[in-house]
Amino acid sequence: MPPEILIDDLSFSYPGGTRALDSISLSIEPAERVALVGPNGAGKSTLLLQLNGLLRPAQGRVLIGGLAVEEPHLGTIRARVGMLFQNPDDQLFNPRVFDDVAFGPLHMGLPADEVRARADAALQAVGMAAYAGHISHHLSLGQKKRAAIASVLSMSPSLLALDEPTSGLDPRARRQLIDLLAGMSVTLLCATHDMRMAAELFERTVIMDGGRVVADGPSARLLADEALLAAHGLEHP
């Protein structure tokens, strides 16, 4: 099987010349769990946005399951890559929770009974079945994040790309979200400042700084290296 994610010599600059990614190379295997950590401005969120073509590289290439992130494959790749943004309000835009979760399968052209089955299963998986008829923007932040995860699970992704999933959550909601992610069998790539979650949930950690990968290895080793963490503005878990 090809790697779930293969990034080869990837660079990206925003308009105005800010270089956000600088010669990134990375390979992630199917079902691997990888934490992406680094200070603000390290390029973590920008890297995630490359995975489904929301941003396009200035140089290098990105492959998802062996498919290049290029125009002919974008529909397939966007169904395969479930993107969870830091702010769930960026993903929840329909009147009801069920409508948000059903949106992806509906626009894949699936039959109505399969759309409902996928939406129901996704809501059940994240513990939100009882909220299917609720107004999305009346939910708590933790509930919104779970609803946003359901909206990508309904697409049956093989990869979840998560941007600060525990940001802003209280301890109970944080624990519920970590337990939810721990039970998933898909590939996980998670940009986070939550170092305790990185140590607990992800067997591999990639440290980014200044748009570059500066360390890549087992979480148990990298997150125990206090000098390495301090050099890149990170706290010991």
Backbone bond lengths (Angstrom), bond angles and torsions (degrees), N, CA, C in turn:
res aa  C-N    CA-C-N  psi(-1)  N-CA   C-N-CA  omega(-1)  CA-C   N-CA-C  phi
1 M - - - 1.468 - - 1.520 110.06 -
2 P 1.342 117.61 141.46 1.466 118.93 175.73 1.520 109.69 -71.63
3 P 1.322 117.55 161.44 1.468 119.40 174.58 1.528 110.35 -57.98
4 E 1.336 116.10 149.76 1.470 119.37 174.42 1.520 110.10 -63.89
5 I 1.336 116.14 -41.02 1.465 121.94 176.79 1.518 108.04 -129.36
6 L 1.304 117.10 129.26 1.460 122.08 171.47 1.527 107.84 -129.83
7 I 1.316 116.09 115.94 1.461 122.63 179.00 1.518 107.48 -115.86
8 D 1.306 115.88 125.48 1.459 121.18 -173.67 1.522 110.57 -126.64
9 D 1.340 115.79 110.72 1.472 122.93 173.30 1.533 111.57 52.36
10 L 1.330 115.88 49.29 1.461 122.18 -174.45 1.525 111.47 -86.87
11 S 1.320 115.98 127.66 1.461 121.99 173.43 1.525 108.99 -130.94
12 F 1.336 115.22 148.57 1.458 120.03 -179.78 1.521 109.17 -152.13
13 S 1.325 115.75 136.33 1.458 122.07 175.41 1.511 109.46 -126.74
14 Y 1.332 116.28 139.61 1.464 121.24 175.99 1.528 109.57 -79.42
15 P 1.335 117.37 158.20 1.466 119.57 174.13 1.525 110.09 -53.98
16 G 1.293 116.37 134.58 1.453 120.59 -174.57 1.509 111.86 104.03
17 G 1.349 115.80 -11.84 1.454 119.58 171.62 1.509 116.63 100.13
18 T 1.340 118.76 -2.48 1.461 120.04 179.27 1.522 109.55 -66.45
19 R 1.332 116.10 118.46 1.468 121.39 -178.25 1.526 108.49 -87.89
20 A 1.337 116.02 108.91 1.463 120.88 -174.64 1.524 112.36 -91.95
21 L 1.321 117.42 -31.64 1.460 122.43 179.12 1.519 108.46 -130.42
22 D 1.331 115.89 136.09 1.458 120.53 -173.19 1.525 109.82 -133.57
23 S 1.325 115.95 97.67 1.468 123.02 174.36 1.535 112.55 55.68
24 I 1.340 115.39 54.09 1.461 121.19 179.58 1.526 109.49 -83.48
25 S 1.327 116.53 131.01 1.462 122.31 170.79 1.525 108.06 -130.12
26 L 1.337 115.60 132.55 1.460 120.03 -172.10 1.524 108.40 -159.82
27 S 1.332 116.47 140.04 1.449 121.30 175.63 1.526 108.58 -131.00
28 I 1.342 116.47 130.83 1.464 122.27 -178.82 1.513 107.92 -129.17
29 E 1.329 115.96 128.73 1.456 121.89 -175.24 1.537 111.13 -85.30
30 P 1.341 117.56 158.70 1.466 120.46 176.35 1.524 112.21 -55.48
31 A 1.336 115.94 136.45 1.470 125.17 178.45 1.527 113.27 70.64
32 E 1.329 118.34 5.34 1.466 120.41 176.39 1.526 109.04 -75.64
33 R 1.333 115.89 148.38 1.464 122.19 178.30 1.526 108.04 -114.37
34 V 1.328 115.65 118.17 1.465 120.42 -173.50 1.521 109.59 -129.17
35 A 1.336 115.88 127.14 1.465 122.21 173.22 1.519 109.13 -92.39
36 L 1.315 116.10 136.79 1.460 123.17 178.67 1.524 106.50 -113.72
37 V 1.324 116.92 108.22 1.460 120.58 -174.44 1.524 110.17 -122.31
38 G 1.328 114.49 158.72 1.457 120.54 -179.87 1.509 109.35 161.44
39 P 1.323 117.49 167.26 1.472 120.46 -179.55 1.524 111.38 -68.19
40 N 1.324 116.95 168.03 1.465 120.64 172.91 1.526 109.59 -56.59
41 G 1.322 116.09 138.25 1.457 119.88 -179.59 1.506 114.51 83.86
42 A 1.341 117.58 6.45 1.460 120.40 -178.66 1.521 112.59 -73.07
43 G 1.344 117.11 -21.34 1.460 120.74 -179.50 1.522 113.73 109.35
44 K 1.329 117.52 8.30 1.472 121.04 -174.72 1.536 111.50 -63.13
45 S 1.335 116.61 -52.57 1.465 119.86 -178.65 1.521 111.04 -64.52
46 T 1.314 116.91 -38.64 1.466 120.54 177.96 1.519 111.15 -61.20
47 L 1.329 116.12 -39.63 1.470 119.80 178.53 1.526 110.69 -63.61
48 L 1.331 117.47 -43.51 1.464 119.94 179.58 1.527 111.37 -60.04
49 L 1.325 116.57 -39.25 1.463 120.29 -177.48 1.525 113.07 -69.13
50 Q 1.334 116.80 -14.60 1.471 120.28 175.81 1.525 111.66 -76.52
51 L 1.333 117.01 -18.94 1.458 119.80 -169.73 1.520 113.53 -72.52
52 N 1.331 117.85 -23.82 1.465 118.60 177.15 1.523 112.66 -125.15
53 G 1.332 115.60 19.69 1.453 119.68 172.03 1.509 115.54 81.80
54 L 1.350 117.98 11.66 1.469 119.11 175.56 1.524 110.85 -66.93
55 L 1.327 116.84 -29.52 1.462 123.09 169.26 1.520 106.98 -125.25
56 R 1.313 116.49 147.67 1.464 120.42 -176.71 1.523 109.83 -115.19
57 P 1.329 117.43 137.40 1.466 120.69 -175.13 1.513 113.60 -67.79
58 A 1.342 115.11 147.90 1.458 120.56 172.37 1.520 110.14 -78.48
59 Q 1.342 115.52 -31.93 1.459 120.32 174.45 1.523 108.11 -151.45
60 G 1.338 116.04 159.77 1.450 120.85 179.62 1.519 111.65 89.39
61 R 1.326 114.76 -171.42 1.463 119.51 -177.29 1.518 110.67 -146.83
62 V 1.338 114.27 155.70 1.458 122.93 176.25 1.524 107.25 -128.65
63 L 1.331 116.84 128.74 1.456 122.25 176.94 1.529 109.07 -121.75
64 I 1.315 116.39 136.32 1.460 123.39 176.21 1.522 107.35 -116.93
65 G 1.335 115.90 114.72 1.461 119.48 -177.31 1.515 113.04 56.87
66 G 1.326 117.10 32.17 1.459 122.24 179.35 1.518 114.66 88.39
67 L 1.343 117.81 -6.31 1.466 121.22 179.26 1.521 110.24 -98.25
68 A 1.322 116.35 130.64 1.459 120.60 178.11 1.525 109.58 -69.68
69 V 1.325 115.99 138.57 1.461 121.32 177.80 1.530 106.93 -76.92
70 E 1.313 114.68 80.82 1.455 123.74 -178.99 1.526 108.71 -140.01
71 E 1.297 117.01 164.81 1.464 123.12 -169.55 1.529 114.75 -47.53
72 P 1.330 120.39 -46.49 1.472 117.92 -176.06 1.528 114.04 -62.99
73 H 1.338 117.19 -22.72 1.459 121.00 -173.42 1.522 113.69 -108.47
74 L 1.336 118.48 1.11 1.466 119.64 -169.63 1.524 112.56 -63.13
75 G 1.328 118.80 -36.85 1.455 120.28 179.14 1.511 111.83 -61.97
76 T 1.325 116.41 -46.31 1.466 121.40 178.84 1.517 110.92 -64.35
77 I 1.330 116.76 -43.45 1.455 120.96 -177.32 1.522 111.17 -67.00
78 R 1.329 117.63 -40.27 1.465 119.59 -178.63 1.524 111.93 -69.80
79 A 1.326 117.60 -24.03 1.461 119.73 172.04 1.524 110.66 -76.44
80 R 1.322 116.31 -27.51 1.472 121.27 -175.97 1.526 112.10 -84.81
81 V 1.324 116.65 -29.81 1.468 121.78 -176.76 1.527 108.89 -102.97
82 G 1.317 116.96 112.63 1.451 121.53 174.82 1.518 109.65 -90.25
83 M 1.334 117.15 113.94 1.462 122.27 -175.94 1.524 109.88 -101.32
84 L 1.328 116.21 122.21 1.461 121.00 176.25 1.526 108.32 -109.76
85 F 1.341 116.23 113.39 1.453 120.92 -178.90 1.531 110.70 -79.27
86 Q 1.322 115.73 159.59 1.459 120.30 -178.67 1.523 111.45 -60.22
87 N 1.321 116.92 -40.94 1.458 121.88 179.80 1.528 109.11 -101.19
88 P 1.334 119.44 110.05 1.469 119.92 -177.23 1.518 113.44 -62.63
89 D 1.350 117.87 -20.72 1.466 119.52 177.54 1.524 111.78 -64.89
90 D 1.348 117.18 -16.49 1.463 120.39 174.90 1.528 111.53 -75.12
91 Q 1.345 117.51 -13.85 1.457 121.49 -177.47 1.521 113.30 -113.07
92 L 1.321 117.23 -25.42 1.460 120.85 -175.73 1.524 108.73 -98.51
93 F 1.322 116.61 106.05 1.467 119.74 -172.67 1.519 112.56 -131.58
94 N 1.331 117.68 -1.04 1.462 120.74 178.36 1.526 110.23 -94.22
95 P 1.343 118.46 163.61 1.460 120.28 -176.60 1.522 113.34 -62.56
96 R 1.342 117.49 -40.11 1.457 120.14 -175.77 1.526 110.96 -118.70
97 V 1.326 115.54 156.32 1.462 121.11 178.71 1.526 110.48 -57.14
98 F 1.333 116.85 -45.95 1.467 119.10 -178.44 1.522 111.20 -58.32
99 D 1.324 117.46 -40.49 1.466 120.65 -178.72 1.519 111.66 -63.20
100 D 1.343 116.73 -38.47 1.462 119.70 176.95 1.520 111.30 -63.83
101 V 1.329 116.04 -43.20 1.466 120.40 -176.35 1.529 110.87 -71.01
102 A 1.323 116.57 -32.55 1.465 120.85 -179.27 1.524 112.99 -82.87
103 F 1.324 117.53 -11.76 1.470 121.15 -171.85 1.531 111.96 -58.38
104 G 1.340 117.01 -48.98 1.464 120.28 -177.39 1.517 113.04 -61.46
105 P 1.345 118.59 -55.02 1.467 119.32 178.75 1.527 113.05 -59.35
106 L 1.348 116.92 -36.10 1.462 120.32 179.07 1.522 110.64 -60.68
107 H 1.332 116.58 -42.23 1.464 120.09 -177.31 1.527 112.63 -84.79
108 M 1.331 116.15 -0.55 1.467 119.99 168.11 1.527 110.26 -83.94
109 G 1.347 116.20 -5.40 1.453 120.11 179.16 1.518 113.90 80.37
110 L 1.343 116.98 21.04 1.459 120.46 -178.75 1.525 110.66 -76.11
111 P 1.330 117.79 155.04 1.470 120.67 177.03 1.533 110.80 -60.96
112 A 1.330 116.07 153.01 1.462 121.00 -174.70 1.515 112.72 -58.64
113 D 1.341 117.70 -37.44 1.459 119.29 -178.44 1.525 111.49 -69.13
114 E 1.351 117.12 -34.24 1.458 119.77 177.28 1.526 111.01 -72.45
115 V 1.338 117.43 -37.75 1.465 120.98 176.09 1.524 109.87 -57.86
116 R 1.336 116.24 -47.89 1.469 119.73 179.92 1.520 111.06 -64.07
117 A 1.328 117.22 -41.59 1.463 120.12 -179.30 1.526 111.10 -63.20
118 R 1.334 116.38 -42.33 1.471 119.79 179.19 1.523 111.15 -65.86
119 A 1.317 117.02 -43.39 1.462 120.61 -179.26 1.524 110.40 -65.02
120 D 1.325 117.15 -44.55 1.463 120.62 179.29 1.526 110.73 -61.74
121 A 1.337 117.03 -43.78 1.467 120.67 -178.85 1.525 111.03 -65.33
122 A 1.336 117.26 -39.92 1.468 120.57 -179.47 1.524 110.94 -66.61
123 L 1.332 117.03 -42.37 1.461 120.64 178.61 1.530 110.79 -65.11
124 Q 1.320 116.40 -39.21 1.467 120.47 177.20 1.525 110.17 -63.23
125 A 1.338 117.24 -40.89 1.465 121.65 -176.67 1.524 112.48 -63.17
126 V 1.329 116.98 -31.19 1.475 119.67 -177.93 1.531 112.21 -102.39
127 G 1.335 116.35 8.74 1.457 119.84 178.16 1.512 114.49 71.86
128 M 1.336 117.06 30.61 1.463 121.19 -176.64 1.525 112.53 -119.86
129 A 1.324 117.96 15.99 1.455 120.01 -177.22 1.528 111.77 -59.70
130 A 1.321 116.82 -35.19 1.467 120.37 -177.99 1.525 112.66 -71.73
131 Y 1.342 116.76 -10.75 1.462 120.96 -176.69 1.531 112.12 -106.29
132 A 1.331 118.13 11.00 1.464 121.47 -174.70 1.523 112.41 -55.72
133 G 1.315 117.32 -37.19 1.455 120.36 -177.61 1.508 114.55 -92.40
134 H 1.345 118.03 2.88 1.463 121.43 -177.08 1.525 111.10 -79.22
135 I 1.309 115.58 156.63 1.464 121.96 173.86 1.526 108.39 -75.52
136 S 1.321 117.14 124.50 1.462 121.77 -172.71 1.524 112.60 -55.42
137 H 1.324 117.08 -41.69 1.461 119.82 -172.78 1.522 113.08 -81.07
138 H 1.344 116.72 1.65 1.456 120.53 172.99 1.530 111.87 -96.82
139 L 1.330 117.36 0.23 1.457 121.47 -179.48 1.522 111.04 -80.11
140 S 1.329 116.27 160.82 1.461 120.83 170.07 1.521 109.18 -70.70
141 L 1.340 116.84 167.29 1.463 119.97 179.93 1.521 110.69 -61.19
142 G 1.334 117.48 -43.49 1.460 119.77 179.58 1.514 111.84 -62.24
143 Q 1.331 117.17 -40.79 1.459 120.68 177.34 1.525 111.52 -65.90
144 K 1.318 116.47 -38.99 1.462 119.73 177.57 1.527 110.96 -62.06
145 K 1.328 116.25 -40.92 1.467 118.43 -178.99 1.523 110.41 -66.24
146 R 1.329 116.95 -38.82 1.462 119.32 177.41 1.526 110.94 -67.47
147 A 1.335 117.16 -38.71 1.466 119.88 176.50 1.529 110.90 -64.11
148 A 1.335 116.71 -38.29 1.461 119.92 178.34 1.531 110.71 -65.65
149 I 1.342 117.32 -39.20 1.460 120.01 175.64 1.526 110.30 -62.72
150 A 1.340 116.63 -42.42 1.469 119.57 177.36 1.522 111.04 -59.04
151 S 1.334 116.99 -37.12 1.467 120.06 -178.05 1.520 112.29 -65.69
152 V 1.338 117.32 -25.69 1.463 119.15 175.35 1.526 110.95 -91.55
153 L 1.337 118.29 -32.57 1.463 119.99 177.63 1.524 111.79 -63.10
154 S 1.325 117.29 -30.82 1.462 120.12 -179.59 1.526 112.39 -64.78
155 M 1.318 116.48 -15.66 1.462 121.32 177.27 1.532 111.86 -88.16
156 S 1.343 117.00 -0.57 1.470 123.17 -177.57 1.531 111.87 55.00
157 P 1.332 117.44 54.24 1.466 119.78 -178.89 1.523 111.08 -72.80
158 S 1.315 116.30 155.41 1.458 121.21 172.23 1.524 111.00 -96.80
159 L 1.336 116.40 -10.32 1.460 122.42 -176.92 1.518 109.49 -139.43
160 L 1.338 116.29 132.05 1.456 121.19 170.87 1.521 108.31 -110.56
161 A 1.334 116.01 124.09 1.459 123.21 175.27 1.524 107.15 -107.11
162 L 1.320 116.98 113.14 1.461 123.23 -169.32 1.520 110.11 -114.04
163 D 1.320 116.43 128.87 1.466 121.08 179.42 1.530 108.88 -110.40
164 E 1.315 116.55 105.47 1.473 124.00 178.50 1.536 111.86 50.01
165 P 1.332 117.63 59.10 1.466 118.92 -173.85 1.523 114.34 -65.82
166 T 1.347 118.79 -26.44 1.470 119.87 -178.12 1.525 112.70 -96.29
167 S 1.330 117.84 0.69 1.468 120.72 -177.83 1.522 111.01 -59.66
168 G 1.325 116.35 128.17 1.456 122.10 175.09 1.513 115.31 82.45
169 L 1.322 118.12 -1.17 1.465 120.40 -177.46 1.527 111.40 -85.73
170 D 1.335 115.91 146.19 1.460 119.33 172.81 1.527 108.48 -76.14
171 P 1.344 118.33 167.38 1.472 120.27 -174.14 1.524 114.12 -55.18
172 R 1.335 118.01 -40.23 1.463 119.28 -178.68 1.524 111.18 -66.99
173 A 1.334 116.94 -46.48 1.462 120.04 -179.60 1.529 110.80 -65.67
174 R 1.331 116.29 -36.00 1.468 120.36 177.34 1.519 109.95 -61.33
175 R 1.331 117.09 -47.38 1.460 120.81 -179.17 1.519 110.93 -63.18
176 Q 1.328 117.59 -40.81 1.467 120.79 178.66 1.524 110.93 -61.09
177 L 1.343 116.27 -40.96 1.455 119.82 -178.70 1.531 110.76 -69.09
178 I 1.332 117.40 -42.45 1.468 120.52 178.92 1.525 110.31 -62.11
179 D 1.335 116.95 -43.48 1.464 119.83 178.80 1.522 111.25 -63.26
180 L 1.336 116.40 -37.40 1.456 120.39 177.34 1.524 110.79 -62.26
181 L 1.322 117.15 -47.78 1.464 120.98 -179.61 1.526 111.21 -65.21
182 A 1.326 117.03 -36.04 1.466 120.95 -179.06 1.521 111.72 -62.65
183 G 1.327 117.22 -27.72 1.453 120.78 -178.30 1.520 114.37 -87.74
184 M 1.329 118.00 0.91 1.466 121.04 -177.25 1.522 110.84 -90.52
185 S 1.331 115.51 146.42 1.466 120.90 -177.52 1.527 112.54 -104.36
186 V 1.333 117.66 5.45 1.465 120.79 -179.81 1.525 110.38 -84.33
187 T 1.323 116.19 167.76 1.460 121.29 172.11 1.527 108.89 -67.38
188 L 1.332 116.38 136.28 1.463 121.38 178.92 1.522 109.75 -121.80
189 L 1.324 116.47 126.69 1.465 122.32 169.60 1.519 105.93 -124.76
190 C 1.321 116.36 117.78 1.462 120.55 -169.06 1.520 110.89 -128.37
191 A 1.340 116.56 116.49 1.456 121.80 171.45 1.522 107.66 -82.59
192 T 1.326 116.98 125.18 1.458 118.69 -174.04 1.524 112.28 -155.82
193 H 1.353 114.31 151.89 1.459 121.74 167.10 1.525 110.77 -102.39
194 D 1.327 116.75 -0.68 1.464 121.99 -178.76 1.527 108.26 -83.15
195 M 1.328 115.69 89.32 1.461 120.14 -173.43 1.529 112.04 -69.54
196 R 1.314 117.21 -30.36 1.471 118.94 177.02 1.527 110.36 -66.92
197 M 1.327 117.44 -40.34 1.459 119.73 175.67 1.519 110.72 -63.95
198 A 1.335 117.36 -42.26 1.464 120.76 179.62 1.521 110.63 -57.94
199 A 1.328 116.44 -42.78 1.463 120.35 -178.91 1.520 111.40 -68.84
200 E 1.317 117.03 -36.48 1.466 121.21 -175.36 1.516 113.28 -79.46
201 L 1.319 117.71 -39.60 1.459 121.30 -165.72 1.526 114.33 -104.21
202 F 1.325 117.88 -25.51 1.464 120.99 -170.64 1.523 110.64 -115.11
203 E 1.325 115.69 124.27 1.464 119.30 -178.56 1.528 112.27 -76.81
204 R 1.318 117.19 -16.89 1.470 121.06 -178.61 1.517 108.84 -130.34
205 T 1.323 116.15 142.80 1.463 121.90 178.21 1.523 109.78 -127.54
206 V 1.323 114.99 136.56 1.467 122.51 172.60 1.525 106.87 -114.58
207 I 1.327 116.68 123.70 1.465 121.81 178.10 1.518 108.52 -99.76
208 M 1.346 115.97 127.22 1.457 121.66 176.62 1.522 110.07 -114.63
209 D 1.315 115.71 148.01 1.461 121.70 173.98 1.521 107.33 -157.61
210 G 1.329 116.16 133.97 1.458 120.64 178.78 1.515 113.90 59.77
211 G 1.342 116.85 31.36 1.458 120.54 177.97 1.508 114.90 80.14
212 R 1.336 117.49 8.66 1.460 121.34 -178.10 1.523 110.47 -125.28
213 V 1.325 116.15 154.69 1.460 121.28 170.19 1.524 107.69 -82.25
214 V 1.336 116.18 119.45 1.462 119.94 -177.63 1.525 112.23 -105.99
215 A 1.340 118.09 -15.36 1.463 121.79 176.07 1.517 108.51 -160.32
216 D 1.324 115.51 146.94 1.463 121.38 -178.16 1.520 106.94 -153.19
217 G 1.338 116.24 119.57 1.458 118.10 -179.58 1.507 112.18 177.90
218 P 1.333 116.76 -170.89 1.465 120.38 -179.64 1.531 111.43 -59.83
219 S 1.328 116.35 135.31 1.465 119.96 -179.18 1.522 111.67 -57.80
220 A 1.329 116.71 -39.91 1.465 119.96 -177.62 1.519 111.31 -58.23
221 R 1.330 117.31 -34.65 1.464 120.29 -179.37 1.517 112.06 -83.07
222 L 1.338 117.10 -50.18 1.463 119.72 -175.10 1.529 111.70 -66.16
223 L 1.329 117.16 -41.00 1.460 119.58 -175.55 1.518 113.12 -79.19
224 A 1.329 116.51 -5.42 1.459 120.95 172.55 1.529 112.09 -94.52
225 D 1.335 116.99 -6.51 1.461 122.27 -177.33 1.531 108.75 -90.61
226 E 1.328 115.91 90.71 1.462 120.39 -173.71 1.521 111.82 -64.56
227 A 1.326 117.81 -35.23 1.471 120.54 179.32 1.526 110.75 -65.60
228 L 1.335 116.85 -42.41 1.462 120.87 178.22 1.521 110.76 -62.88
229 L 1.331 116.36 -45.74 1.459 120.24 -179.42 1.523 111.03 -62.54
230 A 1.325 116.62 -45.05 1.462 120.07 -178.70 1.522 111.42 -63.82
231 A 1.311 117.13 -35.11 1.460 120.58 -178.84 1.526 112.01 -65.12
232 H 1.334 115.85 -20.12 1.467 119.69 -177.77 1.530 111.63 -120.26
233 G 1.323 115.46 25.49 1.459 120.81 171.67 1.510 115.06 69.39
234 L 1.337 116.90 28.93 1.454 121.46 -177.06 1.518 110.39 -115.04
235 E 1.333 115.43 149.63 1.447 121.32 178.54 1.521 111.06 -94.67
236 H 1.324 115.84 148.84 1.464 120.76 174.36 1.531 108.13 -68.95
237 P 1.327 118.05 135.76 1.463 119.39 -177.99 1.518 112.86 -64.49
